[in-house]
Amino acid sequence: MIIFDHYSGATLQNKTEWQKYTSVPRADLNDFDHRVSSLTIMPPRDPIARQTLLVENLSRRGFMSVSDIAEETGVSEITIRRDLTELERSGTIRRTHGGALIARNGTANIYDIREPTFEARRRRNSDAKIRIAQRAVQFVRPGQTIALDTGSTTLELTRFLGEVADLQIITNNTRAASLLAETTHPVYLPGGRVRGRELSIYGSNAASFVSTYHYDILFLGLSGISEAGLFDYSPEDCEIKRVFIQRSDLIIALCDASKFNRQAMVRIAALGEIHYLVVDMAPPDALREAIEKAGARILIAGDRMG
């Protein structure tokens, strides 16, 4: 049984794990079956839930056979092999004879399974995010069309975009749109579904809308970066990110140092698909070399433009 707790955002396997993450008091554990209405029992055939659980188990155990994974998730070995192929393509795992293990690429990457709340992410390294935003806004020129992605660092950038004249801004970030509404810039939001407490807009209508524009600059948010690429927690948000990337002349990813050598469920893009990575400090040597080898340039907040 796979359980998704709406309060904590946790993907869980049993009552004990539910007790750890749920906001319901410990004394109410015996009422679990009666409180199941506050949870979603996720069928094993849900690929996102299944792959999330798969990566979490591999991170904990190091290696699992295909037969073990199939038994735990309740789906066929053919389906598991398809999941492993997809996860290997994203750089998250490495397939071996008869099973899979977490792909380390010579570096001890951290694999984030659960997405922290937006407010928790916003508070984390807030000073660094402000410095990154101040550096990133230096790319913007009057008259440009800007694509603004979701994320806590892109929200900080929003506060500086009002200082540049005559911009046209398209975003699926409703928090950013609310702040930008106080400026003179025209701001465009796609139609679609709002994603929980993240307050981002996603879906086929949103993807179709953002694909109709051409962008001078995309400011891209992410949850992690490793030698395998750029990562985020949400498959829904990543669909919009990829459309923004395809339609943008200049792609600038914003990333504080806490995200170095971290990976999440979904790979947004390869390192070579961005032009600049704006950071608050230099990445570790191996990661820096991989980024530069891919053709992207690293810009450290506080350094002079050059």
N, C-alpha and C positions, 0 to 999 in steps of 0.2 A: 504494500500500500504506500503510495506517495501522497503526501499532504502538503498543500500550499497554505501557509498561514498569512492571511491578509494583513494582519497587524504588524508582523515583523518582516514580511517579505521572504520568509525562510521556506526552503523546500526540504521537507522532513520525511522520515521513513516510518516512524512509529510513535507511540504515545510518550515514550521517554524523551525523545527529541522534541516532541511538541511541548512537553512540560518545560523544557529548557528555554524555548524561544517565545512561547505564547505570553500574552499579557494577562491571561487568566491566572488567578492565584493558585499556588501549589495545592491548597486544600480542595480545589475543585477538580483535580485530576480524575477522580472517580466519575465525574459527570462528563467525561470526554465524549462518550457516545451521544449524549444529549446536546452537546455543544458543537457537534459536527457541522451545524448550519453556518457557523462563523468561519468554516474552513472549506476548502475545495479539495475533494478527493480526485486526484489527477490520474486519469487512466494511464496504464503503462504505454499505451500507443501514442500518447502526446510526445512528439519528438523533442521538444524543448525541455520538458521535464525529465525525460529519459536521458538525454545527453548531459543535462546539468548534473543529474545523479551519477552518471557514468564518470564524468570528469572528477567529481568530488571523491568518489570511491578510489579512482586511480591515484589521485593526489595523496590519499591517506595510505593506500596499500603499496603503491609503486608499480605493481603489475597485476593484471587480471586476465584470465583466459576468456575466450569468446563464449564458451559454454557457461562459465560462472556468471558472466554479465547477463547472458540470456536468461539464466535461471532467476537471477535477482530482479530483473525487470519484467519478466513474464512475457517476453516477445521472442520471436524466432531468431536463430543465429544469423539467418540471411539479413534480417533487419538490423541486427547489431553490427554486422560487417559493413552495412551501408552507413550506419552512424559513425563507425570508426574511420571510414574513408573520408567522410565530411569533416570530422574533427582533425584528422591528419592533414587535410588540405588547408585548414586554418592555422596549422602549426601548434595546436594544443596538445596533441598526443602523437606518439610514434608507434606504428604497428609493428608487431613482431610475429614470428611463426606461432600461430595459435592464439594470439592475444594482443595486448597493447600495454604500453607504459607511457607515463608523462614525458613529453619531449623537453629535454633540458637544454639542448644546444650548447652544452659546455658551461652554462650559466645557471645559477640557482634562481629560476624565476618563481614568482609567487602567483598562484592561481586563485583569483577572486571568484567565488561561487555566488555569494549573495551580495546584492547591491545595497550599499548603505543609503539611508534616507538623504534627500537633497540637502536638508538643513545640516546634517552631520558632515556631508561633503563640503558644504559651503564654509563651515567653520574651520575645517582642516586646512592648515597652511594658507589662511586667508591673506596674510601679508604678501606671501610669494605670488599668489594669484593676482593681486593688485599690481605688483611690479611687472608681471607677465603681460597684463592687459595694457599697461602704460607703454610697454615696448611694442606690442602688436599694433596699437592704434597709429603708430608712426608710419605704417604702410599705407594708410588710407589717404586718399586725395579727394578734394571736392568734385562732385559730379559722378562719382562711382556708384555702381550697384553692388551691394554687399549681401552675401549669404551668411546668416548667423545661426550657428548650430545650437543645440541644447548643451547644458552643462553649467557648473558653478563658475568656471573660469571665463567662459564666454559671457556669463551674466555680468561679471566685473567689467569686461570690455564694453558692455552696453553703456556704462556710466561715462565713458570717454568719447563715445561716438557722437554725442551731442555737441562736442567741441569742433567737429568738422562740418563745414557747410555743404548743403545741397547733396545729400546722400539719399539713395533709394535702398531700403532694407527689406529683405525677405527672410522670414524666420519661422520655424515651427516651435519656437521657445516662447510660450505665453508670458512667462515672467519678464523676459526681455522686451517683448512687445508692449507690455504695460508701462515699463519705464520709458521706452522710446516714444510712447504716445505723448509724453510731456515735452518732446522736442519738436522742431519744425519739420523733421524728416517724414516723408510718407513711409508707412510701415505696412507690410502685407503679410497676413497669416493665411495658411492654407486651411481648407475645410478638412475635417477628418475626426478621428476619435482622440480624446484626451487621455494620456497615459497616467493614471493614478496620481500619486503625490509628486511625480516628476513634472506634471503639467506640460508635457510636450505633446505635439499633435502628430499623429501617424496614420497610416492606412493608405490604400490605393488612391483615394482622392487626393490626399496630401502629396503623395509621390508624383502624381500626374500634374498637380499645380506647380510644384517647385521645378519640374522638368521643363516648363514653358518659358523660363527665364534664362538669360545668360548673365553670369556673375563675373565681375572684375576680380573680387576676392572672396574666398570662403574662409571663415574662421571656424575651425573644426575642434570640437571637444572630444575627449577620450578618457577612458578609465585606466588604461595601461598601455605601455609600449615595451616591446622586447625585440630581439633580433628577428622574430617571426612576423612582426608587423605591429599595427595599431589595433587596439581592442576596446570593446565596450560591453556593457552588461545586457543591453536590450536588443533583441533581433528587430523589434519594431522601429526603434530609433535609428538603427544601423541602415535600414532600407532608405530612409531619408538622407542620411549622411552620404551614402553612395551616390544618390542622385545629385546631391550638391557637388560632390567631387567631379562627376562626369560633366557638369555644366559650368565649371569654374576655371578661369584662366590662371589664377594664383591661389594655391591651397596652403594655408598657414595653420598648423596644428598647435594648440596651446596645452602645455603639460608641465605641472610642477614635479619636483624631484621625487615625491612620494610614489609616483606612477612608473618610475624606471623599473625595468625587469619585472613588470606585472602583466598578467594576461587574464582575460575574462572569457566568457562563454562565446562571444562573437568577434571574429576578426573583421574590422572595418575595411582595412586596406593594407597593402604592402608598404614598406618603408619608402619605396621609390615613387609612390603615388602622391606624395606631398612635396612641396618645394622648400618650406621652412618649418622648423620645429622651434618654437619660442619657449624657453625654459628659465627657471630661476637659478640653476646651477648646472655645471657640465655633467653629462651622463657618465656612468662608468666606462672605462676604456673600450671594452668589447662592444658595448652597445653604441658608443660614439662612433667607433670604426664601422660598424654595420650600417648606421644611418648615413654616414658620409660616403661609404662605398655604394650605397643605393642612389646617391645623387642629391640627397636632401641636405640643406644647410642648417646648422644649429646656431641659434641666436640666444645669447644669455642676457636676461633682463639686467639692465644697468650698464652693459657695454654700449659703446657708441655705434650708431648705424654706419655700415661701411660696405 
